[in-house]
Amino acid sequence: MARGVYIHIPFCHQICNYCDFNKVYFKNQPVDEYVESLGQEMRLTVQENPKAFEKIETIFLGGGTPTSLSPKQLERLLLLIEENIPLDHVTEYSTEANPDELTVEKLHVLKKYGINRLSLGVQSFNQELLRKLGRTHENEHVFETIRQAKLIGFENISIDLMYGLPGQTLEQWNDTLDQAFKLELPHYSAYSLIVEPKTIFYNLLNKGKLPLPGEDSEATMYDVLMERMEEQGLHQYEISNFGKENHESQHNLIYWNNEEYAGFGAGASGYIDGIRYTNHGPLKKYMDAVAANERPIHHQSTVSLKEKLEEELFLGLRETAGINKQHFFEKYGKTIHEVFDQQLKKLVSQHLIEEDEMVIRLSRQGRFVGNEVFQEFLLD
């Protein structure tokens, strides 16, 4: 049974240099037709398996850029969601947004249809770094958009930040955190730059034209991040996420708790009834399938027990609360040491994991090398 719904809007008015998500330039795209296709995909999927959608708790609009839609297109999308997804149990309804696209009119549309959490892609408060990233907003857009959002009644607001950027200094990172804290928000996400294939940054890196800070500098930025978030009373509940009490991202917790969710839209992924699936990415393939009254699935597979066990560790250890041993036993009928004894003993001895009677979690040291720790749990 799905607990969350993810809806993908692949349109952007500007393509960021680091982004590898499924996206296209907004101009000359069949945006209205795509929104209608989303509605049809939701209808087909819910009709096929209504029980899976009986207790949806979170909805997340991602992209691409959901706020690239006009107010009219945005309202049509939200109406289609309302018509097709049972909202009775939804407690968190989120959208991603660009600070320079989230107009007052769009904020009112979002509020009207029950969206109660905003996640703004800010990334940096340094204008030079923003230009390197391919971002188009100015710092003033961030402060004004959040001011307007609060006036309209949005309280649960988060911003994304990035560190380890080309040419970024520790002084610039500290200044970005200074500016971010002035906003007095209940939630912040902060990610190190990962240079992905098929991005502008990847091409620059291969040509030797992307001056990254280096691992030591990046680790220092992460250390500063954790210390300063703690000073602000923001609890680190996941490797890259910090929030005040009761402001954790409930939608993302569904992913990290290895629970099921539905994905709608071109290139979206979902995980329902033990089956993981990915939709067609190209708009035409996606929309043609939906027009033929077919679910637009490009690939699907049943998740094996081995994969479930691996993912339980990969995902659960991202949370600072760690993995509850009793919950693991109830879920899989085996103790965590029956499955991962050798790996756990090794990582505890290296001080990368902490263990007590109830929980296994990453140590503070382990958070710096999380991906290396997770790889230890790949089963033969």
C-alpha positions as CSV (number, residue, x, y, z in Angstrom):
1,M,0.0,0.0,0.0
2,A,1.4,3.4,-1.0
3,R,1.9,6.0,1.7
4,G,3.0,8.8,-0.6
5,V,2.6,10.1,-4.2
6,Y,5.3,11.8,-6.3
7,I,4.2,13.8,-9.3
8,H,6.9,14.9,-11.9
9,I,6.7,18.1,-13.8
10,P,9.6,18.0,-16.3
11,F,9.5,21.6,-17.6
12,C,12.1,24.3,-16.8
13,H,12.6,27.8,-18.1
14,Q,16.3,27.4,-17.4
15,I,18.3,24.1,-17.3
16,C,20.8,24.1,-14.3
17,N,24.3,23.0,-15.1
18,Y,24.3,20.2,-12.4
19,C,20.9,18.7,-12.9
20,D,20.4,15.2,-14.3
21,F,16.7,14.8,-13.6
22,N,14.3,14.2,-16.4
23,K,13.6,17.7,-17.8
24,V,13.0,19.8,-21.0
25,Y,13.0,23.5,-21.8
26,F,9.5,24.8,-21.2
27,K,9.3,26.7,-24.5
28,N,7.3,25.0,-27.3
29,Q,6.4,22.0,-25.2
30,P,2.9,20.5,-25.0
31,V,2.5,21.6,-21.4
32,D,-1.3,21.6,-21.3
33,E,-1.5,18.2,-22.9
34,Y,1.1,16.8,-20.5
35,V,-1.0,18.0,-17.5
36,E,-4.0,16.2,-18.9
37,S,-1.9,13.1,-19.4
38,L,-1.0,13.2,-15.8
39,G,-4.6,13.2,-14.8
40,Q,-5.3,10.2,-17.1
41,E,-2.3,8.3,-15.7
42,M,-3.6,8.9,-12.2
43,R,-7.1,7.7,-13.2
44,L,-5.7,4.5,-14.8
45,T,-3.4,3.7,-11.9
46,V,-5.9,4.2,-9.1
47,Q,-8.6,2.4,-11.0
48,E,-6.3,-0.6,-11.5
49,N,-5.3,-0.8,-7.8
50,P,-7.6,1.4,-5.6
51,K,-6.6,-0.3,-2.3
52,A,-3.0,0.9,-2.8
53,F,-4.3,4.5,-2.6
54,E,-6.6,4.2,0.4
55,K,-4.3,5.9,2.9
56,I,-2.1,8.3,1.0
57,E,-0.3,10.6,3.6
58,T,2.0,12.8,1.5
59,I,2.0,14.3,-2.0
60,F,5.1,15.8,-3.5
61,L,5.3,17.9,-6.8
62,G,8.8,17.7,-8.1
63,G,10.7,18.3,-11.3
64,G,11.9,19.9,-13.4
65,T,10.1,22.8,-11.9
66,P,6.4,22.6,-10.9
67,T,6.3,26.4,-10.6
68,S,7.3,26.7,-14.3
69,L,3.6,26.2,-14.9
70,S,1.3,29.2,-15.3
71,P,-1.3,29.8,-12.6
72,K,-4.0,28.4,-14.8
73,Q,-1.9,25.3,-15.6
74,L,-1.0,24.9,-12.0
75,E,-4.7,25.1,-10.9
76,R,-5.6,22.5,-13.6
77,L,-3.0,20.1,-12.3
78,L,-4.1,20.5,-8.7
79,L,-7.7,20.0,-9.6
80,L,-6.8,16.7,-11.5
81,I,-4.9,15.5,-8.4
82,E,-7.9,16.4,-6.2
83,E,-10.2,14.4,-8.6
84,N,-8.1,11.3,-8.8
85,I,-6.0,10.9,-5.6
86,P,-7.9,10.3,-2.3
87,L,-6.8,13.2,0.0
88,D,-8.6,12.2,3.2
89,H,-5.4,11.1,5.0
90,V,-3.0,13.6,3.4
91,T,-1.1,15.5,6.1
92,E,1.8,16.9,4.0
93,Y,1.3,18.3,0.5
94,S,4.5,19.8,-0.9
95,T,5.8,21.4,-4.0
96,E,9.3,22.3,-5.2
97,A,9.6,25.9,-6.5
98,N,12.1,28.4,-7.9
99,P,12.2,31.6,-6.0
100,D,11.9,33.8,-9.1
101,E,8.9,31.9,-10.4
102,L,6.7,31.6,-7.3
103,T,4.4,34.6,-7.8
104,V,1.8,35.8,-5.4
105,E,-0.9,34.5,-7.8
106,K,0.7,31.0,-7.8
107,L,1.0,31.0,-4.1
108,H,-2.7,31.7,-3.8
109,V,-3.5,28.8,-6.2
110,L,-1.3,26.5,-4.1
111,K,-2.9,27.6,-0.9
112,K,-6.4,27.2,-2.4
113,Y,-5.8,23.5,-3.2
114,G,-4.3,22.5,0.1
115,I,-0.6,22.6,-0.5
116,N,1.0,23.2,2.9
117,R,4.8,22.8,2.4
118,L,7.1,24.7,0.1
119,S,10.6,23.6,-0.9
120,L,12.6,26.3,-2.6
121,G,15.7,25.7,-4.7
122,V,18.0,28.4,-3.4
123,Q,21.4,26.5,-3.5
124,S,23.5,29.6,-2.7
125,F,23.3,33.3,-1.6
126,N,26.4,34.1,-3.7
127,Q,25.4,35.5,-7.0
128,E,28.6,34.4,-8.8
129,L,28.1,30.8,-7.7
130,L,24.4,31.0,-8.7
131,R,25.5,32.0,-12.2
132,K,28.0,29.1,-12.4
133,L,25.1,26.7,-11.4
134,G,22.9,28.1,-14.1
135,R,20.4,29.6,-11.6
136,T,18.4,32.7,-12.6
137,H,17.1,34.1,-9.3
138,E,18.6,36.9,-7.2
139,N,18.8,36.9,-3.4
140,E,16.0,39.4,-3.3
141,H,13.7,36.9,-4.9
142,V,14.3,34.5,-2.1
143,F,13.6,36.9,0.7
144,E,10.5,38.5,-1.0
145,T,9.0,35.1,-2.1
146,I,9.3,33.7,1.5
147,R,7.9,37.0,2.9
148,Q,4.9,36.7,0.6
149,A,4.4,33.0,1.3
150,K,4.4,33.6,5.1
151,L,1.8,36.5,4.6
152,I,-0.4,34.1,2.6
153,G,-0.2,31.6,5.4
154,F,2.5,29.1,4.5
155,E,4.5,28.2,7.6
156,N,6.2,24.9,6.6
157,I,8.9,26.3,4.3
158,S,12.2,24.7,3.4
159,I,15.1,25.7,1.2
160,D,17.8,23.6,-0.5
161,L,21.4,24.7,-0.3
162,M,24.5,23.2,-2.0
163,Y,28.2,23.1,-1.0
164,G,31.3,21.8,-2.7
165,L,30.6,24.0,-5.6
166,P,33.1,25.1,-8.3
167,G,35.4,27.7,-6.8
168,Q,33.4,27.9,-3.6
169,T,35.3,29.0,-0.4
170,L,34.5,28.3,3.2
171,E,33.9,32.0,3.7
172,Q,31.2,31.9,0.9
173,W,29.6,28.8,2.5
174,N,29.5,30.5,5.9
175,D,27.9,33.6,4.3
176,T,25.3,31.5,2.6
177,L,24.4,29.9,5.9
178,D,24.2,33.4,7.5
179,Q,21.7,34.5,4.9
180,A,19.8,31.3,5.2
181,F,19.3,31.6,8.9
182,K,18.0,35.1,8.6
183,L,15.0,33.6,7.0
184,E,14.2,31.8,10.3
185,L,12.7,28.7,8.5
186,P,11.7,25.4,10.2
187,H,13.6,23.2,7.7
188,Y,16.8,23.3,5.6
189,S,18.3,20.8,3.2
190,A,22.0,21.0,2.2
191,Y,23.6,18.7,-0.4
192,S,27.2,18.4,-1.6
193,L,27.6,18.8,-5.3
194,I,27.6,15.4,-7.2
195,V,28.7,15.8,-10.8
196,E,26.4,13.5,-12.7
197,P,26.8,12.2,-16.3
198,K,24.8,14.0,-19.1
199,T,25.2,17.4,-17.3
200,I,27.0,20.5,-18.3
201,F,29.2,20.2,-15.2
202,Y,30.2,16.6,-16.3
203,N,31.4,17.9,-19.7
204,L,33.3,20.7,-18.0
205,L,34.9,18.3,-15.5
206,N,36.1,16.0,-18.4
207,K,37.7,19.0,-20.0
208,G,39.5,20.0,-16.8
209,K,37.4,23.2,-16.6
210,L,35.5,22.6,-13.3
211,P,37.6,23.7,-10.3
212,L,36.0,21.7,-7.4
213,P,37.1,22.5,-3.8
214,G,38.4,19.0,-3.1
215,E,37.4,16.3,-0.5
216,D,39.0,18.0,2.5
217,S,37.4,21.3,1.8
218,E,34.0,19.7,1.2
219,A,34.3,17.7,4.5
220,T,35.1,21.0,6.3
221,M,32.0,22.6,4.8
222,Y,29.9,19.6,5.9
223,D,31.3,19.8,9.4
224,V,30.5,23.5,9.6
225,L,27.0,22.8,8.3
226,M,26.3,20.3,11.0
227,E,27.7,22.5,13.8
228,R,25.8,25.7,12.7
229,M,22.5,23.9,12.2
230,E,22.8,22.5,15.7
231,E,23.5,26.0,17.0
232,Q,20.3,27.2,15.4
233,G,18.3,24.5,17.1
234,L,17.7,22.5,13.9
235,H,17.9,18.8,14.4
236,Q,19.8,16.7,11.8
237,Y,17.4,13.9,11.2
238,E,19.0,12.7,8.0
239,I,22.5,13.1,6.4
240,S,21.5,16.2,4.4
241,N,18.3,17.4,6.2
242,F,17.7,19.6,9.3
243,G,14.5,20.6,10.9
244,K,12.7,21.9,14.0
245,E,10.5,19.5,15.9
246,N,7.6,18.2,13.8
247,H,8.9,19.8,10.6
248,E,10.8,16.8,9.1
249,S,9.9,16.0,5.5
250,Q,7.3,13.3,5.9
251,H,7.4,12.5,2.2
252,N,11.2,11.9,2.2
253,L,10.9,9.8,5.3
254,I,8.7,7.4,3.3
255,Y,11.7,6.8,1.0
256,W,14.2,6.5,3.8
257,N,12.0,4.1,5.7
258,N,11.9,1.9,2.6
259,E,8.1,2.2,2.3
260,E,5.9,2.3,-0.8
261,Y,4.9,5.2,-2.9
262,A,3.4,6.0,-6.3
263,G,5.1,7.9,-9.0
264,F,3.3,9.8,-11.8
265,G,4.7,11.6,-14.8
266,A,7.4,11.3,-17.4
267,G,10.5,9.5,-15.9
268,A,8.8,9.2,-12.5
269,S,9.5,6.1,-10.3
270,G,7.2,4.3,-7.9
271,Y,7.2,1.3,-5.6
272,I,3.8,-0.4,-5.0
273,D,2.9,-3.9,-3.8
274,G,6.6,-5.0,-3.9
275,I,7.0,-3.8,-7.5
276,R,9.4,-1.0,-8.5
277,Y,8.6,0.8,-11.7
278,T,9.9,3.6,-13.9
279,N,7.8,5.5,-16.4
280,H,8.9,6.5,-20.0
281,G,11.1,9.6,-19.8
282,P,10.5,11.1,-23.3
283,L,7.3,13.2,-23.3
284,K,6.0,11.7,-26.5
285,K,6.4,8.1,-25.3
286,Y,4.9,8.9,-22.0
287,M,1.9,10.7,-23.5
288,D,1.3,8.2,-26.3
289,A,1.0,5.4,-23.8
290,V,-1.4,7.3,-21.6
291,A,-3.5,8.2,-24.7
292,A,-3.8,4.5,-25.5
293,N,-5.2,4.0,-22.0
294,E,-2.0,2.2,-20.9
295,R,0.1,2.9,-17.9
296,P,3.3,4.5,-19.3
297,I,5.7,2.1,-17.7
298,H,9.1,1.8,-19.2
299,H,10.5,-0.8,-16.8
300,Q,9.2,-2.7,-13.7
301,S,10.5,-5.5,-11.5
302,T,9.6,-7.3,-8.4
303,V,12.0,-6.3,-5.6
304,S,13.7,-9.4,-4.3
305,L,14.3,-10.1,-0.6
306,K,18.0,-9.5,-1.1
307,E,17.3,-6.0,-2.6
308,K,14.8,-5.2,0.2
309,L,17.4,-6.0,2.8
310,E,20.1,-4.0,1.1
311,E,17.8,-1.0,0.7
312,E,16.7,-1.2,4.3
313,L,20.3,-0.5,5.3
314,F,21.2,2.0,2.5
315,L,18.1,4.1,3.3
316,G,17.6,3.6,7.0
317,L,21.2,4.6,7.9
318,R,20.7,7.9,6.1
319,E,18.5,8.8,9.1
320,T,20.3,9.9,12.2
321,A,17.8,7.9,14.3
322,G,19.2,4.9,12.6
323,I,17.6,1.4,12.1
324,N,15.5,0.0,14.9
325,K,16.5,-3.7,15.4
326,Q,13.1,-4.8,16.6
327,H,11.4,-3.2,13.6
328,F,13.9,-4.9,11.3
329,F,13.1,-8.3,12.9
330,E,9.4,-7.8,12.6
331,K,9.7,-6.8,9.0
332,Y,12.0,-9.6,7.8
333,G,11.7,-12.4,10.4
334,K,15.5,-12.2,11.0
335,T,17.7,-10.2,13.3
336,I,19.9,-7.6,11.6
337,H,23.0,-9.5,12.8
338,E,21.8,-12.7,11.1
339,V,21.9,-10.9,7.8
340,F,24.7,-8.4,8.3
341,D,26.8,-9.5,11.2
342,Q,30.2,-9.4,9.5
343,Q,29.6,-5.9,8.0
344,L,28.3,-4.5,11.2
345,K,31.3,-5.7,13.3
346,K,33.7,-4.3,10.8
347,L,32.1,-0.9,10.6
348,V,31.7,-0.7,14.4
349,S,35.4,-1.4,14.8
350,Q,36.1,1.4,12.3
351,H,33.9,3.8,14.4
352,L,31.7,4.4,11.3
353,I,28.7,2.9,12.9
354,E,27.3,3.0,16.5
355,E,25.2,0.2,18.0
356,D,23.3,-0.2,21.2
357,E,20.6,-2.7,22.3
358,M,17.9,-1.0,20.3
359,V,19.4,0.8,17.3
360,I,22.2,0.8,14.7
361,R,23.2,4.2,13.3
362,L,26.0,6.1,11.5
363,S,28.5,7.7,13.8
364,R,29.2,11.4,13.3
365,Q,32.4,10.2,11.5
366,G,30.4,7.8,9.4
367,R,28.2,10.6,8.0
368,F,31.2,12.0,6.1
369,V,31.6,8.7,4.2
370,G,28.0,7.5,4.1
371,N,28.2,6.1,0.6
372,E,31.3,4.0,1.4
373,V,29.5,2.6,4.5
374,F,26.3,1.8,2.4
375,Q,28.4,-0.1,-0.1
376,E,29.4,-2.5,2.6
377,F,25.9,-3.8,2.8
378,L,25.7,-5.1,-0.8
379,L,25.0,-8.8,-0.4
380,D,26.8,-11.4,-2.5
